[in-house]
């Protein structure tokens, strides 16, 4: 049985990621790219506590769009500000921490 090095609980009962999700200060902002295209940028998520690659993959699947991770920010193609907020809340992030 593996023990989590952060909280000392077994891996199955580990609460580190749940605690990390409530401690984030997340900003969801639409930005205008080249040729007038709009992208949604999600910043403020700590990559040491939360797997950005997995989170970006889940968001891209649920929103049916492309995207990437640049400079510890998730960038999604298209304007998805309201939908991203709802998806992040459904993934366990607290609504007060999302701007």
N, C-alpha and C positions, 0 to 999 in steps of 0.2 A: 504494500500500500504506500502510495506516494504522499508526502506531506508538503503543503505549500510553504515556501520559505518566508513569505510575507506575514501571513496570519497564523501559521502553525496548525491549521486544520487540515484534515485529509483533502486531497484534490477534489473529491466528489462534493464536499461540503464547503469548499472555498468560497468566501464572499468578497474577495478582493476586487473583482471586476464590478460587482454590484455597487460597492462603496465608491469605486473610482468613477462610475457613471454619474453618481449624484454630485460629485465634487468638481465636475467640469464646468467651464464657462464657455459655452458654445455660441458662435456667431454664424448665422446663415444669411448670406448677402448675395444678391444678383449683381453680376458685373457685365459690362459690355465688352466683347472681344472684337477682333478684327472683322471687317465686313458686316458690322451690325449684329453679329450673333450674340446671344445672351447665355451666360453660364451661371451656375449657382455654386458659390464657394462656401464650404463648411470649415471654419477654423476654430481653434481653441481647444481641440481634443488632444490630450496628452498621449503621444504615441508609445510611451513607456508603460502606460497602464492599460491601454485599449488597443487591440489589433486593428489598425487603420485599414489594412489591406482587406481583411474580412468584412469590416463595416462598409467600406466602399463597394465591395462586391454585392453585399446584401441590398444596399441602396440602389445600385445600378439595376439589379434584377427586379426589384419591386417597382421602380419608376420607369423601367423599360427605356433606359438611356445609356449613353456612353459616359465615360469619365476617367479620371486619373487621380493620382496622389502626387502633389508637388509641395515641397517645403512644409511637410506635416499638415497640409490642408487637402481636403477632398474637393475636387472640382468636377461637377456634373454638367453635362451638356444640356442646355435648355433652362427655362425658368421654372424651378420647382420649389420655391421658398416655402409655401404653405404645406405642400406634400412632404417635404423633407422634415419639417417640424413635427408633423403627425407621425411619420415613420420613426423618427428618433425617440419620441415618447413611447411608441409601441415597442421599441427595442430596449426600453428600460431607463432611458435618460430622463431626468426630472424636468418638468415643463418650466420651472423657474430658472433653470440654468441655460435655457435656449433663448437667444435674442433674435 
